[in-house]
Every structure is written in structure tokens, then in C-alpha cells.
């Protein structure tokens, strides 16, 4: 009978508590990133007064949301690639927008990095398919 092996071949599986923590942090950072994008472009620092069409940038983040909430490793894998677009946008806006847009760009950078780290860890180490 074959035993389940960890990706590094040690046979040690990650504790469920760590998988749950990474899953919850990834979901929380994704939801927060969606809310940040909405509030940023509608109220906090829109490019045009009254809001801008740039609010539509959150639509791609809705695609992986249900898979992330359900813990599907495949969704974590491709969403960890998608998130780099938001990291890049955060970098550009953090260095080119005046405050408060620059601060929101920094928040987008931090949330993107948090999502990437937790999603990559979960995709690699979780024991479910």
C-alpha cells in the first residue's frame, strides 16, 4: 500500500491547521483586494471625480473566488499567476499616483503578495485535490 507523500518526498504531510490558515488568509486577501479595488475606483481615489471605469479591474478577481473559497488547488495555482497583474498595477500606482492613491497602491502590493504566498503554499502543500 502506497502512502501519501509530501511534495519534497519526506512523507510528512502538512498539518491541517496550516492548510486551513493558508486557505483562509488567501481567501481573506482576495476578498479584501476585491473590496479595495471597488472602493478605490469608486470613492477613495478614482481617476475621475465620481468614479471611473477602471473599477472593472476587479472582475477578473471574481473568476477564482468560488474555487478559492472551496479550496480547489487548481484554482489556487492559476490564481497565483493572475495576482501578479494586480501586484504590477499596485507598483505603478504606488509610484505614480499622489496620495491617497499611492497608499492604496501599497495596500494592493501587500495584499497581492499575501495572496500569492498563501495561495502558492496551499497549492503545493494541501492534501485535497
Residue, then its C-alpha position, 0 to 999 in steps of 0.5 A: x500500500x502506497x502512502x501519501x507523500x509530501x511534495x519534497x518526498x519526506x512523507x510528512x504531510x502538512x498539518x491541517x491547521x496550516x492548510x486551513x490558515x493558508x486557505x483562509x488568509x488567501x481567501x481573506x486577501x482576495x476578498x479584501x483586494x476585491x473590496x479595495x479595488x471597488x472602493x478605490x475606483x469608486x470613492x477613495x481615489x478614482x481617476x475621475x471625480x465620481x468614479x471611473x471605469x477602471x473599477x472593472x479591474x476587479x472582475x477578473x478577481x471574481x473568476x477564482x473566488x468560488x474555487x478559492x473559497x472551496x479550496x480547489x488547488x487548481x484554482x489556487x495555482x492559476x490564481x497565483x499567476x493572475x495576482x501578479x497583474x494586480x501586484x504590477x498595477x499596485x507598483x505603478x500606482x504606488x509610484x505614480x499616483x499622489x496620495x491617497x492613491x499611492x497608499x492604496x497602491x501599497x495596500x494592493x502590493x501587500x495584499x497581492x503578495x499575501x495572496x500569492x504566498x498563501x495561495x502558492x503554499x496551499x497549492x503545493x502543500x494541501x492534501x485535497x485535490 
